[in-house]
Amino acid sequence: MAALFAATALAGCAAGLGGLGGPASGGTAQPITQSDRQQGAQAHPQLLAEFGGLYQGPQAAYVTSVGRRIAVQSGLSNTQSAFTISLLNSPVNNAFAIPGGYVYVTRQLTALMNDEAELAGVLGHEVGHVAARHSAARQSAATQNSLLGALGQLIVGAVAGDSGLGQTIAKGIGQGAQLLTLRFSRSQELQADDLGIRYLTQAGYDPTAMSTVLASLAAQNALDARVSGAARSVPEWASTHPDPASRVQRALQTARASGVAGGTRNADAFLTAIDGMLYGDDPRQGVVDGRTFRHPDLRLQFSAPQGFGLSNGATAVTVSGQGGQAQFTTARYSGNLSSYVGGVLRSLAGEGGSLPQNEVRTTTVNGIPAAYTTVRASTQSGQVDVTVFAYQFSSSQAYHFVAITPTGQAGVFNGMFQSVRRLSTAEAGQIRARRIDVVTVRAGDTAQSLSRRMAYADQQLERFLVLNGLGQSEPLRAGQRVKLVVY
């Protein structure tokens, strides 16, 4: 969550235009058109803003070179420079592509990979969605069914009624960009897997890399669930691209069926390239530690309820669980908290819409002036309770939660609302960035001994194994290069 942000969240992944067809069965992808380029150019800055902007430095140049090498295999263009490959400064596992030759991968997902072929496989999968023109059917369905807004997408249909609530919780990402970021069907995912494997083969990479990176994603998903008790990262490649675990074996079989044995993996080049890359939350956008969010610059902290997960986006912090959904964000503040709460409600209703009005109550939370109200809203899925809880941090700055729960259950977030507090200077100064450190295994090193250097207080061994794609009993060998996460 940046120092200044709008209430937006992207709950999906991206793709291209048109219907299903040719590329998966040996046809030729339709080349990038001028219309594609215009559409992509319009959405590009919005997506960069949502995902923390570009990650700068040598890692970005490396990802661009690999991405262009794999993208030209699609037939969308024979010119590498036609593709804009972006490494995003985001702590979520995500990758996507949109029409016009725009391809994206987050630094977090890149850090989970273990060689260049895996990176090429993920980027090839995303380009495959565009080449197979998967998004037109999704866009058509979304247009017919009314596009959910940012928090509405996160709730997956719980809010999309005539009030417009689900459509207008966020205005930071335009409808065009949202239409490009909806989830895929299983058949589309499998088709994109197949195309990614084909592109790997054509580019000279080991086609089994698709299987190994899917296995790492599945392992990371399982680890995240154990650590937080809920989905940690939204948006996330493994959730918007359904069920990576079930696709691992199929991808391996498809790669073997290609008849290509071996191919380039380029593990050393890849590990050298990502050495030193930021890992996890960027402290400039705040950090998530278990169920607690802290922001050193904004000097604030809050904790989610037990059983809820936190996702720190560039524009908002999302709280998700079985009992409700919420976002923590900000809006323009004129100095009156009650008016601020009313303004948030009006923005949720959207242009031409309305939400019931209710008394706005004032209080203090840990010495911070606060105001809140709960209203009942009708949606396509029935009625829900919508709570706005706002806090004045200065005469010119306020922050707020928007929470949506089943009727009568708004109290599930009371503990979270009461947990908001200011950080002291000392507490803010203790928040540090984590980075990838690539080390060479020495004689006598074990997974257990190396994992003790991981910059975490829990699950150190499990984090080390997942990060390096290692099995529980897989031995290390002297001279092997592995990744650590350190301060």
C-alpha positions as CSV (number, residue, x, y, z in Angstrom):
1,M,0.0,0.0,0.0
2,A,1.7,3.2,-1.1
3,A,1.7,6.4,0.8
4,L,-1.1,7.7,-1.4
5,F,-3.5,5.3,-3.1
6,A,-7.0,4.8,-4.4
7,A,-9.4,2.0,-3.3
8,T,-8.5,-0.5,-6.0
9,A,-7.7,-4.1,-6.3
10,L,-7.2,-6.4,-9.2
11,A,-8.7,-9.8,-8.6
12,G,-7.8,-11.6,-11.8
13,C,-5.3,-12.2,-14.5
14,A,-5.0,-11.0,-18.0
15,A,-5.2,-12.3,-21.6
16,G,-5.8,-11.4,-25.2
17,L,-8.7,-11.0,-27.6
18,G,-11.0,-13.2,-29.7
19,G,-12.3,-16.7,-29.7
20,L,-10.7,-20.1,-29.2
21,G,-9.0,-21.8,-32.0
22,G,-6.0,-22.1,-34.2
23,P,-2.8,-21.7,-32.1
24,A,-3.4,-24.8,-29.9
25,S,-4.0,-27.0,-32.9
26,G,-1.1,-25.9,-35.0
27,G,-2.6,-22.8,-36.5
28,T,-1.0,-19.3,-36.7
29,A,-1.8,-16.6,-34.2
30,Q,-3.3,-13.4,-35.6
31,P,-0.6,-10.7,-35.6
32,I,-0.8,-7.8,-33.2
33,T,-3.1,-5.2,-34.7
34,Q,-3.2,-1.4,-34.3
35,S,-6.4,-1.8,-32.2
36,D,-4.6,-4.3,-30.0
37,R,-1.7,-1.8,-29.5
38,Q,-4.1,1.0,-28.6
39,Q,-6.0,-1.2,-26.1
40,G,-2.8,-2.4,-24.5
41,A,-1.3,1.1,-24.3
42,Q,-4.4,2.3,-22.5
43,A,-4.4,-0.4,-19.9
44,H,-0.6,-0.6,-19.4
45,P,-0.2,2.4,-17.0
46,Q,-3.2,1.4,-15.0
47,L,-1.8,-2.1,-14.5
48,L,1.6,-0.8,-13.6
49,A,0.1,1.5,-10.9
50,E,-1.9,-1.4,-9.4
51,F,1.1,-3.7,-9.2
52,G,3.6,-1.4,-7.6
53,G,5.1,0.0,-10.7
54,L,8.2,-1.3,-12.6
55,Y,11.0,-3.0,-10.8
56,Q,14.1,-1.3,-12.0
57,G,17.6,-2.6,-12.5
58,P,19.5,-5.5,-14.1
59,Q,16.7,-8.0,-13.2
60,A,14.2,-6.1,-15.3
61,A,16.5,-6.1,-18.4
62,Y,17.1,-9.9,-18.0
63,V,13.3,-10.6,-17.7
64,T,12.7,-8.5,-20.8
65,S,15.3,-10.4,-22.8
66,V,13.8,-13.8,-21.9
67,G,10.3,-12.6,-22.4
68,R,10.9,-11.3,-25.9
69,R,12.7,-14.5,-26.8
70,I,9.7,-16.6,-25.9
71,A,7.0,-14.2,-27.1
72,V,8.1,-14.2,-30.7
73,Q,7.5,-17.9,-30.8
74,S,3.8,-17.2,-30.6
75,G,3.5,-15.7,-34.1
76,L,1.9,-12.5,-32.7
77,S,5.0,-10.7,-34.1
78,N,8.3,-11.8,-35.5
79,T,10.0,-8.7,-34.0
80,Q,11.2,-8.9,-30.4
81,S,10.8,-5.2,-29.9
82,A,7.1,-5.5,-30.6
83,F,6.7,-6.9,-27.0
84,T,6.8,-4.8,-23.8
85,I,7.9,-7.1,-21.0
86,S,7.5,-5.7,-17.5
87,L,8.9,-6.9,-14.2
88,L,6.5,-5.6,-11.6
89,N,7.4,-4.4,-8.1
90,S,4.8,-6.6,-6.5
91,P,4.9,-9.1,-3.6
92,V,2.2,-11.4,-5.0
93,N,2.7,-14.4,-7.3
94,N,1.3,-13.2,-10.6
95,A,1.9,-13.0,-14.3
96,F,-0.4,-11.9,-17.1
97,A,-0.4,-10.5,-20.6
98,I,-2.8,-8.2,-22.5
99,P,-3.3,-7.4,-26.2
100,G,-0.7,-5.3,-27.9
101,G,2.3,-7.3,-26.9
102,Y,2.3,-6.4,-23.2
103,V,3.5,-9.1,-20.9
104,Y,4.0,-8.9,-17.1
105,V,5.5,-10.9,-14.3
106,T,6.0,-10.0,-10.6
107,R,9.3,-10.1,-8.9
108,Q,7.7,-12.4,-6.3
109,L,6.8,-15.0,-8.9
110,T,10.1,-14.6,-10.6
111,A,11.9,-15.3,-7.3
112,L,9.9,-18.6,-6.9
113,M,11.5,-19.9,-10.2
114,N,14.7,-21.7,-10.3
115,D,16.0,-21.3,-13.9
116,E,15.5,-19.4,-17.1
117,A,13.4,-22.1,-18.7
118,E,10.8,-21.8,-15.9
119,L,10.6,-18.0,-16.4
120,A,10.2,-18.5,-20.2
121,G,7.5,-21.1,-19.5
122,V,5.4,-18.8,-17.3
123,L,5.7,-15.9,-19.8
124,G,5.0,-18.2,-22.7
125,H,1.8,-19.4,-20.9
126,E,0.6,-15.8,-20.6
127,V,1.5,-15.0,-24.3
128,G,-0.4,-18.2,-25.1
129,H,-3.6,-16.8,-23.7
130,V,-3.2,-13.8,-26.0
131,A,-2.3,-15.9,-29.0
132,A,-5.3,-18.2,-28.4
133,R,-7.5,-15.0,-28.1
134,H,-9.0,-16.2,-24.8
135,S,-10.3,-12.9,-23.5
136,A,-13.0,-12.1,-26.0
137,A,-15.4,-14.7,-24.6
138,R,-14.6,-13.5,-21.0
139,Q,-15.1,-9.9,-22.0
140,S,-18.4,-10.6,-23.7
141,A,-19.6,-12.5,-20.6
142,A,-18.4,-9.8,-18.3
143,T,-20.2,-7.1,-20.3
144,Q,-23.4,-9.1,-20.3
145,N,-23.3,-9.9,-16.6
146,S,-22.0,-6.5,-15.5
147,L,-18.4,-6.1,-14.5
148,L,-17.7,-6.4,-10.8
149,G,-15.6,-3.6,-9.3
150,A,-12.3,-4.2,-7.4
151,L,-13.7,-5.4,-4.1
152,G,-16.7,-6.9,-5.8
153,Q,-14.4,-9.1,-8.0
154,L,-12.6,-10.2,-4.8
155,I,-15.9,-11.3,-3.3
156,V,-16.5,-13.3,-6.5
157,G,-20.1,-12.2,-7.1
158,A,-21.3,-11.4,-3.6
159,V,-21.8,-7.8,-4.5
160,A,-23.1,-6.9,-8.0
161,G,-26.6,-5.6,-7.5
162,D,-28.5,-2.7,-8.9
163,S,-26.9,-0.4,-6.3
164,G,-23.7,-0.6,-8.4
165,L,-21.8,-1.3,-5.2
166,G,-19.7,-4.0,-6.7
167,Q,-18.9,-1.9,-9.8
168,T,-17.8,1.2,-8.1
169,I,-15.8,0.4,-5.0
170,A,-12.8,1.3,-7.1
171,K,-12.3,3.8,-9.9
172,G,-8.5,3.6,-10.1
173,I,-8.6,0.9,-12.8
174,G,-10.8,1.6,-15.8
175,Q,-13.3,-0.9,-17.0
176,G,-11.2,-1.7,-20.0
177,A,-8.3,-2.9,-17.8
178,Q,-10.7,-4.8,-15.6
179,L,-12.1,-6.6,-18.6
180,L,-8.6,-7.7,-19.4
181,T,-8.1,-9.1,-15.9
182,L,-10.7,-11.8,-15.3
183,R,-9.9,-15.4,-14.5
184,F,-9.7,-18.1,-17.2
185,S,-11.6,-21.4,-17.6
186,R,-9.9,-24.7,-17.0
187,S,-9.9,-25.5,-20.7
188,Q,-8.2,-22.1,-21.5
189,E,-5.6,-22.8,-18.8
190,L,-4.7,-26.2,-20.3
191,Q,-4.6,-24.7,-23.8
192,A,-2.2,-22.0,-22.6
193,D,-0.1,-24.6,-20.9
194,D,0.2,-26.5,-24.2
195,L,1.1,-23.3,-26.0
196,G,3.7,-22.4,-23.4
197,I,5.3,-25.8,-23.8
198,R,5.3,-25.4,-27.6
199,Y,7.0,-22.0,-27.3
200,L,9.6,-23.5,-24.9
201,T,10.4,-26.2,-27.4
202,Q,10.6,-23.8,-30.3
203,A,13.0,-21.5,-28.4
204,G,15.3,-24.3,-27.4
205,Y,14.3,-24.6,-23.7
206,D,13.5,-27.7,-21.8
207,P,9.7,-28.2,-22.2
208,T,9.5,-29.9,-18.8
209,A,10.1,-26.5,-17.2
210,M,6.3,-25.8,-17.3
211,S,5.7,-28.8,-15.1
212,T,8.4,-27.8,-12.6
213,V,7.2,-24.2,-12.2
214,L,3.6,-25.4,-11.7
215,A,4.9,-27.7,-9.0
216,S,6.6,-24.8,-7.2
217,L,3.4,-22.8,-7.5
218,A,1.4,-25.6,-5.9
219,A,3.9,-26.0,-3.1
220,Q,3.9,-22.2,-2.5
221,N,0.1,-22.2,-2.3
222,A,0.1,-25.0,0.3
223,L,2.8,-23.2,2.3
224,D,0.9,-19.9,2.2
225,A,-2.2,-21.7,3.5
226,R,-0.3,-23.2,6.4
227,V,1.4,-19.9,7.3
228,S,-1.6,-17.6,7.2
229,G,-4.6,-19.9,7.4
230,A,-6.0,-18.1,4.4
231,A,-5.1,-17.1,0.9
232,R,-2.1,-14.7,1.3
233,S,-1.8,-13.2,-2.1
234,V,-4.6,-11.7,-4.2
235,P,-4.2,-11.4,-7.1
236,E,-2.2,-14.6,-7.6
237,W,-1.2,-16.7,-10.6
238,A,-2.1,-19.9,-8.9
239,S,-5.7,-18.8,-8.1
240,T,-6.5,-16.9,-11.2
241,H,-5.0,-19.8,-13.2
242,P,-6.9,-22.6,-11.5
243,D,-5.4,-25.6,-9.6
244,P,-1.7,-25.7,-10.6
245,A,-1.2,-29.0,-8.6
246,S,-3.6,-30.9,-10.9
247,R,-1.8,-29.6,-14.0
248,V,1.7,-30.6,-13.0
249,Q,1.6,-34.2,-14.3
250,R,-0.3,-33.2,-17.4
251,A,2.3,-30.6,-18.3
252,L,5.0,-33.2,-17.9
253,Q,3.2,-35.7,-20.1
254,T,2.7,-33.0,-22.8
255,A,6.3,-32.0,-22.7
256,R,7.4,-35.7,-23.1
257,A,5.0,-36.2,-25.9
258,S,6.7,-33.4,-27.8
259,G,9.5,-35.8,-28.5
260,V,12.1,-33.2,-27.4
261,A,14.5,-34.5,-24.8
262,G,16.4,-32.0,-22.7
263,G,16.9,-28.4,-23.7
264,T,18.3,-25.2,-22.1
265,R,17.5,-24.5,-18.5
266,N,20.1,-21.8,-17.8
267,A,19.9,-22.1,-14.0
268,D,23.2,-20.3,-13.3
269,A,22.4,-17.3,-15.5
270,F,18.9,-17.0,-13.9
271,L,20.2,-17.2,-10.4
272,T,22.9,-14.7,-11.1
273,A,20.3,-12.3,-12.5
274,I,17.9,-12.4,-9.6
275,D,20.6,-12.3,-6.8
276,G,19.8,-9.3,-4.6
277,M,16.3,-8.8,-5.9
278,L,13.7,-7.5,-3.4
279,Y,11.5,-10.3,-1.9
280,G,8.2,-10.0,-0.2
281,D,6.7,-6.6,0.7
282,D,8.4,-3.4,-0.3
283,P,8.6,-1.5,3.0
284,R,7.7,1.7,1.1
285,Q,4.3,0.1,0.5
286,G,4.0,-1.5,4.0
287,V,4.6,-5.1,5.0
288,V,2.4,-8.0,6.0
289,D,3.7,-10.2,8.8
290,G,1.2,-13.1,9.4
291,R,-2.1,-11.3,10.1
292,T,-0.6,-7.9,10.8
293,F,0.0,-5.0,8.4
294,R,2.6,-2.3,9.3
295,H,3.5,0.7,7.3
296,P,6.7,2.5,8.4
297,D,6.1,5.7,6.4
298,L,2.4,6.1,7.3
299,R,3.3,5.0,10.8
300,L,0.3,2.7,11.3
301,Q,-0.5,-0.9,12.1
302,F,-3.6,-3.2,12.2
303,S,-4.3,-6.9,12.5
304,A,-6.8,-9.1,10.6
305,P,-9.1,-11.5,12.5
306,Q,-8.0,-15.1,13.0
307,G,-8.7,-17.1,9.9
308,F,-8.4,-14.1,7.6
309,G,-5.5,-13.4,5.2
310,L,-3.9,-10.1,4.3
311,S,-2.9,-9.1,0.8
312,N,-0.8,-5.9,0.4
313,G,-1.4,-4.3,-3.0
314,A,0.1,-1.1,-4.3
315,T,-3.2,0.7,-3.8
316,A,-4.9,-1.0,-0.9
317,V,-4.6,-3.8,1.7
318,T,-7.2,-6.5,1.2
319,V,-8.5,-8.7,4.0
320,S,-10.2,-11.9,2.9
321,G,-11.7,-14.9,4.7
322,Q,-14.8,-17.0,4.8
323,G,-16.7,-14.6,7.0
324,G,-16.3,-11.4,4.9
325,Q,-14.0,-9.2,2.8
326,A,-12.5,-5.8,3.5
327,Q,-10.1,-3.3,2.1
328,F,-8.0,-0.7,3.9
329,T,-7.5,2.5,1.9
330,T,-7.8,6.2,1.8
331,A,-9.8,9.0,0.1
332,R,-9.7,12.8,0.0
333,Y,-10.2,14.2,3.5
334,S,-11.5,17.7,4.3
335,G,-11.2,17.5,8.0
336,N,-14.6,16.1,9.0
337,L,-14.7,12.3,9.6
338,S,-18.5,12.0,9.5
339,S,-18.5,13.7,6.1
340,Y,-15.6,11.4,5.0
341,V,-17.6,8.3,5.9
342,G,-20.6,9.6,4.0
343,G,-18.4,10.3,1.0
344,V,-17.0,6.8,1.0
345,L,-20.6,5.4,1.0
346,R,-21.6,7.6,-1.9
347,S,-18.6,6.5,-3.9
348,L,-19.5,2.9,-3.3
349,A,-23.0,3.5,-4.6
350,G,-21.6,4.9,-7.8
351,E,-23.0,7.4,-10.3
352,G,-26.8,7.2,-10.3
353,G,-26.8,4.6,-7.5
354,S,-27.6,4.9,-3.8
355,L,-27.0,3.1,-0.5
356,P,-29.1,3.4,2.6
357,Q,-28.0,6.2,5.0
358,N,-27.4,5.4,8.6
359,E,-26.1,7.4,11.6
360,V,-22.4,7.9,11.6
361,R,-21.0,7.4,15.1
362,T,-17.8,8.8,16.4
363,T,-15.3,7.2,18.8
364,T,-11.5,6.9,19.4
365,V,-9.4,3.9,18.7
366,N,-6.1,3.8,20.5
367,G,-6.2,7.5,20.8
368,I,-7.0,8.0,17.1
369,P,-10.3,9.9,16.3
370,A,-12.6,7.5,14.4
371,A,-16.0,7.4,12.8
372,Y,-18.1,4.4,11.5
373,T,-21.4,3.3,10.2
374,T,-23.0,0.0,8.9
375,V,-25.7,-0.1,6.2
376,R,-27.5,-2.9,4.5
377,A,-27.3,-3.3,0.8
378,S,-29.2,-5.4,-1.7
379,T,-27.2,-7.4,-4.2
380,Q,-27.8,-10.1,-6.8
381,S,-26.8,-12.7,-4.2
382,G,-29.0,-11.3,-1.4
383,Q,-28.4,-8.7,1.2
384,V,-25.1,-7.8,2.8
385,D,-23.9,-5.5,5.5
386,V,-21.4,-2.8,4.4
387,T,-19.3,-1.1,7.1
388,V,-17.1,2.0,6.7
389,F,-14.7,2.6,9.6
390,A,-12.5,5.7,9.2
391,Y,-9.6,7.1,11.2
392,Q,-8.1,10.6,11.3
393,F,-4.3,10.4,11.3
394,S,-3.8,14.1,10.8
395,S,-5.8,17.2,9.9
396,S,-5.4,16.4,6.3
397,Q,-5.2,12.6,6.1
398,A,-7.7,9.9,6.9
399,Y,-7.8,6.1,6.2
400,H,-10.7,3.7,6.2
401,F,-11.9,0.2,6.0
402,V,-14.7,-0.9,3.7
403,A,-16.0,-4.2,4.9
404,I,-18.7,-6.5,3.4
405,T,-20.2,-9.3,5.5
406,P,-23.3,-11.5,5.5
407,T,-26.2,-9.7,7.2
408,G,-25.9,-9.5,10.9
409,Q,-22.2,-10.5,10.9
410,A,-20.4,-7.2,10.7
411,G,-19.0,-7.8,14.1
412,V,-16.5,-10.3,12.7
413,F,-14.2,-7.3,11.9
414,N,-14.6,-5.4,15.2
415,G,-11.3,-6.6,16.6
416,M,-9.6,-5.5,13.4
417,F,-11.3,-2.1,13.5
418,Q,-10.1,-1.7,17.1
419,S,-6.5,-2.9,16.3
420,V,-5.5,0.2,14.3
421,R,-2.8,2.1,16.0
422,R,0.2,4.4,15.4
423,L,3.7,3.0,15.1
424,S,6.4,4.6,17.2
425,T,9.6,5.8,15.5
426,A,11.5,2.9,16.9
427,E,8.8,0.4,15.7
428,A,8.8,1.9,12.2
429,G,12.6,1.8,12.1
430,Q,12.6,-2.0,12.7
431,I,10.7,-2.7,9.5
432,R,13.3,-3.9,6.9
433,A,13.3,-5.1,3.4
434,R,14.0,-8.8,2.5
435,R,16.1,-9.7,-0.5
436,I,17.1,-12.8,-2.4
437,D,20.6,-14.0,-1.6
438,V,22.0,-16.7,-3.9
439,V,24.7,-18.8,-2.1
440,T,26.8,-21.7,-3.1
441,V,26.4,-24.9,-1.0
442,R,29.6,-25.9,0.9
443,A,30.6,-29.3,2.1
444,G,28.6,-30.1,5.3
445,D,25.8,-27.7,4.4
446,T,22.3,-29.1,4.7
447,A,18.8,-27.8,4.0
448,Q,18.3,-27.5,7.7
449,S,21.5,-25.5,8.3
450,L,21.0,-23.1,5.4
451,S,17.3,-22.6,6.2
452,R,18.3,-21.2,9.6
453,R,19.6,-18.1,7.7
454,M,16.2,-17.4,6.2
455,A,14.8,-14.0,7.4
456,Y,11.7,-15.5,9.0
457,A,10.7,-16.5,12.5
458,D,8.6,-19.5,11.4
459,Q,8.5,-22.2,8.8
460,Q,12.2,-21.6,7.9
461,L,12.9,-25.1,6.4
462,E,9.6,-25.2,4.5
463,R,10.2,-21.8,3.1
464,F,13.7,-22.7,2.0
465,L,12.6,-26.0,0.3
466,V,9.7,-24.4,-1.6
467,L,11.8,-21.4,-2.7
468,N,14.3,-23.8,-4.2
469,G,11.9,-26.4,-5.6
470,L,13.4,-29.1,-3.3
471,G,11.7,-32.2,-1.8
472,Q,11.7,-32.9,1.9
473,S,14.5,-35.5,1.7
474,E,16.4,-34.2,-1.3
475,P,20.1,-33.8,-0.4
476,L,22.2,-30.8,-1.3
477,R,25.5,-31.2,-3.0
478,A,28.6,-29.1,-2.6
479,G,28.8,-26.4,-5.4
480,Q,25.1,-26.3,-5.8
481,R,23.6,-22.7,-5.9
482,V,20.5,-22.1,-3.8
483,K,18.3,-19.1,-2.8
484,L,17.9,-17.6,0.6
485,V,15.7,-14.8,1.8
486,V,17.7,-12.4,4.0
487,Y,17.5,-8.9,5.4
